[in-house]
Each structure stands twice: as structure tokens, then as C-alpha cells.
Amino acid sequence: SLIDASMGSDIFICECSAFEAEARYHLNWRTIERNLGRIGAKRILLTHMGPETLANRHAIHEQRVSLAEDGMALDLG
């Protein structure tokens, strides 16, 4: 259902609590990465990042993907 929700959107704000670890009701980067071709948003903003994701943030380097930061402001224009 997240794939359907992202279709045609300018930005898809998606939680990414872990990098590889699986947790019930949460997404990890590896799952998001596998589905990047199916996510129909122009941009993807990862939020709700836990320690594992933050420790591996250097490994997330997809052009459409940004990592949220405290106090971050986005230009949606």
C-alpha cells in the first residue's frame, strides 16, 4: 500500500527505522532500496531513523533519496 500511496507525489516521506534489521511495523533501508523502482514519487525523504540507519547513512546514496535532519527545511517548489 505504500507503493500505491507514493504514486505521482512530489515527495514521499518514509520512515526508515533500521538499515538491515527487520522490525514489525517498521521499514528498513534494504526494503526501501529494493523497491525504489516501484516508488512513484519524485523524491523520497527518510525519517524516523534509528541508530543502525544513522550509523550507515554514508551507504545511502540514491539521487532521489534524502535523509531528514533536525530543523531541516525543504523547498517543494
MDAnalysis code that builds the backbone (N, CA, C; Angstrom):
import MDAnalysis as mda
import numpy as np

u = mda.Universe.empty(231, n_residues=77, atom_resindex=np.repeat(np.arange(77), 3), trajectory=True)
u.add_TopologyAttr("name", ["N", "CA", "C"] * 77)
u.add_TopologyAttr("resid", np.arange(1, 78))
u.add_TopologyAttr("resname", ["SER", "LEU", "ILE", "ASP", "ALA", "SER", "MET", "GLY", "SER", "ASP", "ILE", "PHE", "ILE", "CYS", "GLU", "CYS", "SER", "ALA", "PHE", "GLU", "ALA", "GLU", "ALA", "ARG", "TYR", "HIS", "LEU", "ASN", "TRP", "ARG", "THR", "ILE", "GLU", "ARG", "ASN", "LEU", "GLY", "ARG", "ILE", "GLY", "ALA", "LYS", "ARG", "ILE", "LEU", "LEU", "THR", "HIS", "MET", "GLY", "PRO", "GLU", "THR", "LEU", "ALA", "ASN", "ARG", "HIS", "ALA", "ILE", "HIS", "GLU", "GLN", "ARG", "VAL", "SER", "LEU", "ALA", "GLU", "ASP", "GLY", "MET", "ALA", "LEU", "ASP", "LEU", "GLY"])
u.atoms.positions = np.array([
    [0.811, -1.205, 0.000],
    [0.000, 0.000, 0.000],
    [0.853, 1.267, 0.000],
    [2.080, 1.200, 0.504],
    [2.954, 2.376, 0.465],
    [3.359, 2.703, -0.963],
    [3.492, 1.693, -1.780],
    [3.829, 1.914, -3.191],
    [2.699, 2.704, -3.841],
    [1.465, 2.286, -3.608],
    [0.302, 2.990, -4.162],
    [0.229, 4.423, -3.637],
    [0.524, 4.615, -2.362],
    [0.441, 5.947, -1.745],
    [1.475, 6.904, -2.330],
    [2.580, 6.382, -2.795],
    [3.650, 7.246, -3.304],
    [3.460, 7.661, -4.761],
    [2.619, 6.970, -5.483],
    [2.461, 7.220, -6.918],
    [2.067, 8.663, -7.219],
    [2.835, 9.303, -8.077],
    [2.516, 10.644, -8.538],
    [2.826, 11.757, -7.558],
    [3.395, 11.452, -6.408],
    [3.673, 12.505, -5.431],
    [5.018, 13.172, -5.708],
    [5.118, 14.422, -5.290],
    [6.382, 15.143, -5.430],
    [7.405, 14.640, -4.429],
    [6.931, 14.339, -3.209],
    [7.834, 13.839, -2.172],
    [7.107, 12.776, -1.350],
    [7.817, 11.706, -1.070],
    [7.297, 10.607, -0.258],
    [8.107, 10.584, 1.025],
    [7.468, 10.924, 2.140],
    [8.142, 10.937, 3.434],
    [7.945, 9.564, 4.055],
    [9.049, 8.882, 4.287],
    [9.004, 7.472, 4.669],
    [9.901, 7.205, 5.869],
    [9.380, 6.508, 6.840],
    [10.200, 6.151, 7.993],
    [11.175, 5.048, 7.603],
    [12.335, 5.067, 8.229],
    [13.389, 4.095, 7.930],
    [14.120, 3.795, 9.238],
    [13.470, 3.037, 10.103],
    [13.987, 2.879, 11.461],
    [15.266, 2.059, 11.546],
    [15.516, 1.195, 10.554],
    [16.722, 0.369, 10.588],
    [17.366, 0.337, 9.208],
    [18.597, -0.098, 9.158],
    [19.302, -0.212, 7.884],
    [19.037, -1.583, 7.269],
    [19.283, -2.643, 8.026],
    [19.027, -4.009, 7.554],
    [18.102, -4.785, 8.474],
    [18.131, -4.479, 9.752],
    [17.345, -5.241, 10.729],
    [15.855, -5.135, 10.418],
    [15.154, -6.232, 10.668],
    [13.711, -6.268, 10.456],
    [13.007, -6.016, 11.785],
    [11.977, -5.186, 11.749],
    [11.170, -4.909, 12.935],
    [9.714, -4.818, 12.496],
    [8.855, -5.435, 13.240],
    [7.439, -5.446, 12.909],
    [6.902, -4.010, 12.823],
    [6.163, -3.727, 11.764],
    [5.520, -2.427, 11.525],
    [6.494, -1.297, 11.194],
    [7.739, -1.623, 10.874],
    [8.728, -0.607, 10.509],
    [9.444, -1.037, 9.235],
    [9.974, -0.053, 8.519],
    [10.740, -0.323, 7.309],
    [12.225, -0.200, 7.586],
    [13.007, -0.885, 6.766],
    [14.449, -0.727, 6.823],
    [14.939, -0.269, 5.449],
    [16.179, 0.242, 5.393],
    [16.703, 0.768, 4.145],
    [16.738, -0.299, 3.051],
    [17.129, -1.508, 3.377],
    [17.246, -2.551, 2.354],
    [15.901, -2.813, 1.671],
    [14.809, -2.779, 2.413],
    [13.477, -2.963, 1.820],
    [13.131, -1.778, 0.927],
    [13.395, -0.582, 1.403],
    [13.124, 0.615, 0.604],
    [13.982, 0.584, -0.659],
    [15.251, 0.265, -0.506],
    [16.176, 0.219, -1.637],
    [15.703, -0.767, -2.712],
    [15.261, -1.949, -2.296],
    [14.757, -2.953, -3.245],
    [13.533, -2.466, -4.013],
    [12.790, -1.542, -3.430],
    [11.544, -1.074, -4.030],
    [11.628, 0.316, -4.650],
    [12.817, 0.879, -4.751],
    [12.959, 2.232, -5.295],
    [12.341, 2.359, -6.685],
    [12.469, 1.360, -7.507],
    [11.892, 1.396, -8.845],
    [10.380, 1.398, -8.851],
    [9.776, 0.943, -7.782],
    [8.315, 0.885, -7.668],
    [7.726, 2.105, -6.974],
    [8.561, 2.842, -6.245],
    [8.084, 4.027, -5.532],
    [7.975, 5.161, -6.541],
    [6.756, 5.631, -6.759],
    [6.484, 6.576, -7.837],
    [6.665, 8.040, -7.504],
    [7.259, 8.353, -6.391],
    [7.479, 9.760, -6.016],
    [8.736, 10.303, -6.677],
    [8.743, 11.616, -6.915],
    [9.925, 12.261, -7.489],
    [11.089, 12.250, -6.501],
    [10.768, 12.460, -5.213],
    [11.780, 12.490, -4.161],
    [11.305, 11.651, -2.987],
    [12.258, 11.121, -2.237],
    [11.961, 10.315, -1.056],
    [12.750, 10.903, 0.109],
    [12.062, 11.174, 1.205],
    [12.707, 11.706, 2.402],
    [12.583, 10.670, 3.508],
    [13.710, 10.179, 3.984],
    [13.716, 9.184, 5.051],
    [13.701, 9.876, 6.407],
    [12.818, 9.405, 7.276],
    [12.691, 9.952, 8.626],
    [12.684, 8.805, 9.634],
    [12.583, 9.134, 10.909],
    [12.453, 8.149, 11.985],
    [13.593, 7.131, 11.914],
    [14.798, 7.644, 11.683],
    [15.957, 6.780, 11.536],
    [16.536, 6.422, 12.897],
    [16.716, 5.137, 13.101],
    [17.288, 4.646, 14.344],
    [18.799, 4.581, 14.264],
    [19.440, 4.119, 15.330],
    [20.908, 4.080, 15.389],
    [21.559, 3.306, 14.242],
    [20.956, 2.191, 13.830],
    [21.547, 1.394, 12.751],
    [21.541, 2.161, 11.425],
    [20.439, 2.842, 11.133],
    [20.364, 3.635, 9.901],
    [21.339, 4.803, 9.963],
    [21.360, 5.498, 11.080],
    [22.259, 6.647, 11.214],
    [23.723, 6.234, 11.086],
    [24.079, 5.081, 11.616],
    [25.458, 4.597, 11.531],
    [25.843, 4.228, 10.098],
    [24.848, 3.945, 9.264],
    [25.101, 3.544, 7.876],
    [24.638, 4.588, 6.870],
    [24.393, 5.799, 7.312],
    [23.870, 6.837, 6.419],
    [24.775, 7.080, 5.220],
    [26.067, 6.871, 5.366],
    [27.019, 7.042, 4.254],
    [26.760, 6.063, 3.107],
    [26.082, 4.960, 3.377],
    [25.810, 3.934, 2.367],
    [24.518, 4.203, 1.589],
    [23.792, 5.233, 1.983],
    [22.547, 5.593, 1.294],
    [22.867, 6.754, 0.365],
    [23.014, 6.453, -0.906],
    [23.408, 7.496, -1.856],
    [22.632, 7.386, -3.160],
    [21.329, 7.294, -3.044],
    [20.450, 7.312, -4.211],
    [20.087, 8.765, -4.513],
    [20.035, 9.125, -5.770],
    [19.799, 10.517, -6.168],
    [18.473, 11.059, -5.650],
    [17.406, 10.254, -5.644],
    [16.079, 10.733, -5.216],
    [15.893, 10.724, -3.709],
    [16.826, 10.159, -2.974],
    [16.649, 9.944, -1.535],
    [17.435, 10.966, -0.725],
    [16.742, 11.584, 0.239],
    [17.368, 12.488, 1.208],
    [17.100, 11.954, 2.602],
    [17.978, 12.286, 3.525],
    [17.806, 11.890, 4.915],
    [17.417, 13.115, 5.730],
    [16.336, 13.011, 6.473],
    [15.862, 14.123, 7.286],
    [16.857, 14.429, 8.404],
    [16.910, 15.687, 8.774],
    [17.738, 16.139, 9.884],
    [16.924, 17.091, 10.735],
    [17.229, 17.171, 12.020],
    [16.538, 18.096, 12.895],
    [16.648, 19.513, 12.337],
    [15.533, 20.222, 12.281],
    [15.497, 21.594, 11.820],
    [15.539, 21.740, 10.299],
    [15.472, 20.643, 9.591],
    [15.552, 20.672, 8.129],
    [14.350, 21.380, 7.528],
    [14.581, 22.183, 6.498],
    [13.511, 22.824, 5.749],
    [13.638, 22.401, 4.290],
    [12.519, 22.114, 3.652],
    [12.523, 21.659, 2.262],
    [11.852, 22.691, 1.367],
    [12.418, 22.863, 0.199],
    [11.802, 23.696, -0.826],
    [11.050, 22.736, -1.752],
    [9.740, 22.796, -1.736],
    [8.934, 21.889, -2.534],
    [8.549, 22.480, -3.876],
    [9.056, 23.650, -4.174],
    [8.720, 24.338, -5.430],
    [9.460, 23.801, -6.618],
])
